Structure formats: structure tokens, C-alpha cells
């Protein structure tokens, strides 16, 4: 069975050249369920095995929501076992997304709240439509962001703005999100997916083996010391000389032609 024929609960998958387009599809607010989180984890792992896929674009179905996060009804009974399972599934899904070997782009087409914003935070890049709002409002209902929000948000926007959003429950609009570094670009309503696909096409011009190595090194700054990471950087540079893409990239440059990548 091909990727395009596989059913991923709560998600719609399209393949556009070297790009996988994933649409969050659980109306009316594209909330996450245990099954859709497991599906995202499995989908990303499947994409990692597809060497012809270089980029991943994630967006929400409809015009109003990217994703409103978790469905709070599941927590109404105060079941700790259920809460632990939900937290684990959120972690597995978004950590898999963060570790995706290609370029991941969130096309935020509407409200991105709680686990919806945490999904976008797990991506490499974020494009937001001008009407969208972003928030981590979990403390408003006696919870906290458990899908990477407390860790990933301050890395992007700094501790001050992360605390404003989490401790005060402050929503940010698109212009503010751009100003504080939460997103990389603001576009008009209905334009996020198109712009994300354009970025994915740009990524296709890069060696996919180089992209994977660069992404791993950048993300290593979260945990490695500077000195250790510098050694890793030099080693990764040399390791690329074992790849077909390195040979092709240099040859294409010298021959003044477009490179034909193999992701190998």
C-alpha cells in the first residue's frame, strides 16, 4: 500500500512532488484525539522512510482553525491514567514531528491554541495568516502545556513572552507573533498553505542529506555544549563526503546545472 492510500485517523495526506501535505481534519476545531496523535506519530515515521519526501507541510482544515488542541471533554472526569496516556501520545507525536529528517512547515490558517500551537512549535518553520490567533491557555483551565510548549516556546520567543502567554494566558495576533519571533512570516487569509508549499519547493533545491544534517546540528544546540556541537559540526561535514548528494552537488555546481538529488 502506498503512503497516499494509507488511512491516518484525523489527518489527510497529499503528496505533491517531494512534499507531503498533511491537513488536520477533525471538525469543527481540528482538535487532537488519542488516535490522531498516534496517527501523526506513525505518519511522520512513514515519511522518514520515504526517501523521495524532502518536506512536510501541516495545515488545518477549514478557514477558522489550524487546531484548537486537545478536546477537554476527555479530562472532565479527572482520570490520571487517561491524562498520562494523553500526555505520552502528545509527546510521541510532536517529538516524532520535531525529529522528522526533512523540512517541516506549519501553515497556520486560523486559531492555533494549546496542543495546536505546540504542533506548530514542533515544526521547523511557521507561516501564519493575518487573522489567526495563537495561545497556550492551558493554565486557564487548570492544566499546563504538556506537548513541548513549556520548552519550545521560550526557545523561540524568550522567557518573558513565553511567560506572558502561559502565565497570563495571553493570546497573540499574527503581527505580534512575527515581531516576537514565534513565526517567520505573515500572509493574507487563505494564503498560508500556498506560501508553505513555495518554501517547500525552495527546500527541494537543497541537498536533502545536507538539510538533515544541518537540522540535527541546529537542534543539538538545545542540549549539547557549544564546544561539543562544534566538534559534531565538523564531523558531520566530513560525513557528507560519503553521500551521493555531495558528489552530485559539487558536480552540478561546476557543470552549471541543477542538481539531481538522491537523498542518499
C-alpha positions, 0 to 999 in steps of 0.5 A: 500500500502506498503512503497516499492510500494509507488511512491516518485517523484525523489527518489527510495526506497529499503528496505533491512532488517531494512534499507531503501535505498533511491537513488536520481534519477533525471538525469543527476545531481540528482538535487532537484525539488519542488516535490522531496523535498516534496517527501523526506519530506513525505518519511522520515515521512513514515519511522518514522512510520515504526517501523521495519526501524532502518536506512536510507541510501541516495545515488545518482544515477549514478557514477558522482553525489550524487546531484548537488542541486537545478536546477537554471533554476527555479530562472532565472526569479527572482520570490520571491514567487517561491524562498520562496516556494523553500526555505520552501520545502528545509527546510521541507525536510532536517529538516524532514531528520535531525529529522528522529528517526533512523540512517541516512547515506549519501553515497556520490558517486560523486559531492555533491554541494549546496542543495546536500551537505546540504542533506548530512549535514542533515544526521547523518553520511557521507561516501564519495568516493575518487573522489567526490567533495563537495561545497556550491557555492551558493554565486557564483551565487548570492544566499546563502545556504538556506537548513541548510548549513549556520548552519550545516556546521560550526557545523561540520567543524568550522567557518573558513572552513565553511567560506572558502567554502561559502565565497570563494566558495571553493570546497573540495576533499574527503581527505580534507573533512575527515581531516576537519571533514565534513565526517567520512570516505573515500572509493574507487569509487563505494564503498560508498553505500556498506560501508553505508549499513555495518554501517547500519547493525552495527546500527541494533545491537543497541537498536533502542529506545536507538539510538533515544534517544541518537540522540535527546540528541546529537542534543539538544546540538545545542540549549539547555544549557549544564546544561539543556541537562544534566538534559534531559540526565538523564531523558531520561535514566530513560525513557528507563526503560519503553521500551521493548528494555531495558528489552530485552537488559539487558536480552540478555546481561546476557543470552549471546545472541543477542538481539531481538529488538522491537523498542518499 
